[in-house]
Amino acid sequence: MKGILKKGYFFGIVAVLAMMVGAVSAQARMVPKVDNFIIFTDQSGSMYMTHQELDEVKIVAAKQLLMEMNDQIPELGYMGSLYMYAPFSEVQAPQVYQTRDMAAAIQQIPEDQAIFGRVTPLGDGIAQLDGVLAQLSGKTAVIVVGDGEDNKGSDAIMQATRIVQQYPDVCFHVVSFAERKEDKITNEQLAAVNNCILVEGTELLASRAALDQFVRDVFYGEEVVVVEEEVIVLRGIQFAFDSSEIRPEWRPVLDEGARVLMDNPEIDVVIEGHTCSIGTDSYNLGLSERRAASVKNYFLTRGISEDRMTTVGYGMRRPIADNTTEEGRRLNRRVEIKIAD
């Protein structure tokens, strides 16, 4: 069985809280497969031509598919963004993914542009993702939505290979609207660079089951969790380096935690602050205490009585991830909430 909890720790999913009260229990939960995703959409002239099988302009069909896909993506705290290529342009910069924000970004994809004279420098577009990926950490899914044309500039497969060599945790998943054999081959080769997913856009539009499976394959999975001790872990509440400030995007998570506490007035909690290993032990101890106090103060503003909450800082003494990596240090900058004895 996957995801068995060790007593005292529940590695909660990003941006979701759960309160477990009572006996040992088992439950399923969604867990993110990626830390970031980039929707990367072709806006070259050929995408504004009619797809013969669909009898619809390709970009219009792609936009419809992206809206349907967006409705199926769970909000699990990953960073989401939307870029276009041919030419390269930013529609939504990386931010904590929310369905409504991405829907607004997708709506900005133009449905009517010139066809002739607008070629497809796919390789150059992929190369420009370098600047975006340099801002991100962890696993990144790049969802390429296009018809596979690559008729100007650097070679797309060469650029994708270079990107993967530089960022090994990047995967190019391809939603193909290709009709010509040579364009289909380009899309196949692009997805194969890091053994990622290739799927026909027509298939996803025709089958909700296929779309649901694609979203699961790219974005999240499910694990069965055995709960041995009542505990809330705010793994989704991430702190910037050397900071105890709660960023605005994590307030909905804390609001959910406050709601759980309001619904269970008999429960008292211990709020534990933690840090990564950078800095002295004494400094990190103080920083962890400030992080715990920040969460307590937030709960106070939401009506949780002070006498129900105790704070403690552990500094860097209780890591949950490898402090020798940037990703591990990010995960260790956290707050956990446990039910008081």
N, C-alpha and C positions, 0 to 999 in steps of 0.2 A: 504494500500500500504506500502511495506516495504522500509526502507532506506530513509525516507523523510529527507531532509537536513534542519537544522536550519540555519537561515540567517547568513552568514559569515563563515560557516564551511562546508567543503566537506571532509569527512573522506575517503580519497582516498585509492585505493587498493595498497597493497604493490608492489613496483617495477614497477608501472605504473603511468604515469602522464597524466592529461587531462587539457586542457585550455578551459574554457567556456567563450565565448564572446557574448554579446548581450542579447536577451530577455530570460525570464524564459523558460526552456526547460526540457524535460524528456529523459532519456537514460537508457540503460541496461549496467551493468558492472559486471565483474566477481569478486567475493570476495572469498578469501581463507577460507576454513573450518578448516584448521589446521595450526599450526605454524611450525611443523616439520613432516617429514615422514622418516621411516626406511624400506627399502626393506630387508627382512630377508629370505634368500633362503637356502633350504635344499641341502647339497652336500654329503649326505650319499650314501652308496653303492646302495641302492634301487632306488635312483633317476637316476642311470646310467643303469637301466634296461628298457626294452621297455614297454611303455604303450599300452595295448592291443587294446583299442579303437582307439587311434591315430596312431598306428603302427609306433611309433617314440620313441626314447629314451626320458625319462621324462625330464631330465635336458635340453636337446636340445629344446624340446617344450616349457619349462618354459622360457628359454632364449629368444626364439622368441617372446613369449607373452610379456615379460618385455620390449623388444625393441619396440613393437607396442604400449604398454601402455605408455612408455616414450614419444613417439611422440605425445600423446594426452594430456599430463599433461601441463597445462599452467604455465609459469614462473611468479609466484605471490609472490616471495620473501621468501617462506618458506625454512627451512633448510632441505636438502635431504642427505641421506646416504644409503650405501649398505653394509650389513654384511651377512655372511654365517654361518651356523651351521653344526655340525657333520663332522669335527670339527669347532669350532667357529673361525672366521677370519674376519678381516676388509678389505673390498675392497675399499670403499670410506668413509672417516670420514665425519661427518656433515659439510656441507658448503651450502652457498646460492645456491639454486637449479638452474641449467642451463641444458637444454636438452642435449647439446653436452657433457658436463662433465659426466652426468649420463650414456649416451650411451657408453662412453669410459669405464666406470666402469662395465657396464653390459657385455661388450665384454670380460672382464677379467674372467668371470665365466668359469671354465674349462668344456669342453664338453667330456673329456675322463679321467676317473679315475677308480681305481680298484673297483670292486663290492663286492667281498667276503671279509669278515673280517672287514667291515666298517659299524658298527651299528649306530643307531640313538639316541643319548642322547638329545632329543628335550628339555626336561625339563632343563637340564644343560645349553643348549644354550640360552633359554629364561632367565635363571637366570643371565647369563653374560651380558644381555642387561642392567642390572641395572647400570653398569658403564657408558654406553652411555646415558641413560636417565637422569642421574644425571647432565649431562652437558647442558641439554635442559630446556627450559621453555615454558609454554603454552601447547596447545593441540598437541599430537603426534599420528600419525597413524603408526602402525607397520603392514606392509603387509607381512604376512607369506606365502611363496610359497613353498609347499612341499606335500608329499604324506601321511602325518599323522602318519608315523611310530614313535614309542616312546618306544624303547626296551632296554634302558640302562639308569642308573643314576636316578635322581630325577623325580618326576611326573610332566609332562608338565602343566597340568591343575592347580595343586597346585602352581607351580611357577608363572603361568600367573595371578592367583588370588592374590598372594602376590605382584606382580608388580603393579597391578591395585589398590590394597589397599594403596600402597606407592605413586603411581602416578595416581590419579583418572582420569586424562585427557588423559590417554593412551588407545587406542583402538586396539585390535588385529583383523585385517581384514585378512581373510584366502582365498587364492587362492589354491584350492585343486586339487591335481593330485592323490588322493587316489583311489585305486581300491578295496581293501579288506574292508569288512564291519566294522571291528574293527578300521581300520585307518580312515574311514569316520566319525565314531563316535568321534574319538579324535579331528578331525578338527572341527566338529560341536560344541563340548564342548569348544574348544579353542575360537572360534568366539563368543560363548554365554557368556563368562566370563564378558564382559562389553557391551553385546547386540550389537555386531558389525557385520560386513558383512561376510557371507560365500558364495563363488561362485565357480563353477567348472571351472577349467582351460580350459577344453574342450569347455565349453560354450563361454568363452571369445575369444578363438581362432576361433570359428566358426562364431561369430556374431560381427561385428564392432559396431552395435547398443548396444549390451550388454557391450562391452568394454567401449564405450563412457559413458554409464550410470554408470558403476563402477567408472570410473575416476571422474565423477561429484559427485557421492555419497561420495567418499572419500576425494577429494581434493578441490572442489570449488562449488559455487552456483552462481546464478545471482540475482541481485536486481535491481529494477527500482528506479532510482534516480531522484528527482526533484531538479533542480538547481535554487536557488533564488538569488545567488550572485556569480559573477565571482571570482573564487578562485582556486588556486592550493594548495593542502596540500601534502607535502612530508612525508607522514607517513612511507613510505618505507625507508627514510633516517634516520636510527637509529644511535644514538651516544652511545659510550661506557660511562660508568659512569665517570663523572668528565673529559670528553674529548670533544673537539670541532673538532677533526680530522675527516675528511671524509675518510671512509674506501674504499679500491679499489672496493669492490663488489657493491658499490652504485653509482659509477661513471656513468654507463650506464643510470641510472635514471636521473641524473643531465644532462647528454648529451641530453636526450629527452626533458627535460625542456628548455635547451638552444635552441634546435631546434624550439620549439614552440615559444619562444620569438623572434628568428630570423625571423620566418614566420609572426610575428605580430609586426612590428617595431613601430606601433602607440601606443603600450601598455607600460606603466610604471608599476613597481611592488614594493610592500613593502615586504621585507623578514623578517619574524618574527621568533625569536629564543625562545625556551622554555626549561625548565628543569623539573626534578622531584623535590620532596620536601626535599630530603636529603641535608643538609647544610643550611647555613644562607641565609636570603633573599638577603643581599648585595652581597654575593659570587655568588649565583645563577643568579642574575641579570647580573653580569659580564660574567658568563659562557654562558648565553643565547645570549648575544651580540656577543661573540666570535663565537658561532655556526652560527648565522646569517651572520657574516662577512666571515666565511669559505665558505658558499654557494655563497655569492656575489663574492668573489675572484675567485671561480671556474668558475662562469659565465663570469668573466672578461677574463679568459684564453680562453674562447670559443667565444670571440668576441662580447659580450653584452656590450654596452656602459655604463659607470659608472653612467652617468646622468639619466639613466632609472631605477636605483635601489636605494631604500632607505632601510636601515636596522634598526631594533628595537629589543630590548630584553625585554621579559616579565618575565624572571626568572621563578619562580614556581607559578605565580599568575593566570595562565589560564590553569589548567589541563584539559585533555580530558578523563582521566581514574583515577581509584582509586589508590592513592599514598600509600595506606596501603599494596598493593600487589606488588610483584616483577614484574609481568607482567604489571600492571598499571604504575609503574614507568618507565618501558622500553618504553611504548607508549608515555609517557609524555616528554621523551627526544627527541625532534623533531624540525623540521623547517617547517613553513608554508609560502607559497607565495601567496599574494593577489594582485589583480589588484588595483593600486592606484586610488584614487578618482580624 
